[in-house]
Amino acid sequence: MDCLKDNQEKYRLIGKAVPGAAHDLNNALTAIVGYSELLVMRGADPDKKDDYAKKINSAAQNCKSIIQNLMALTRGLDEDSSPGLDHLAHFQENLPPPN
């Protein structure tokens, strides 16, 4: 019975964490799309291209971190190796800062 309650609590916490992760992914992807469009635009300022590329890379790294955290969060939910409730509760603290 305790195992069932633990799993229910894990799913509840995941349900709370996923919208925040989706929002952060959307923000990072918006930056990637926007800066990549600026990078390939004709007439784009050549002096800013390196800055755009760095911002694209930073946003992509944020996406990677969010996805890794989501994978760790959901890994083995129905197995004995499932993440502890402490890990789930602190998931949002491990999200990269918004851009």
Secondary structure as GFF3:
##gff-version 3
##sequence-region A 1 99
A	DSSP	alpha_helix	2	40	.	.	.	ID=ss1
A	DSSP	alpha_helix	46	74	.	.	.	ID=ss2
A	DSSP	alpha_helix	85	89	.	.	.	ID=ss3
A	DSSP	three_ten_helix	91	94	.	.	.	ID=ss4
###
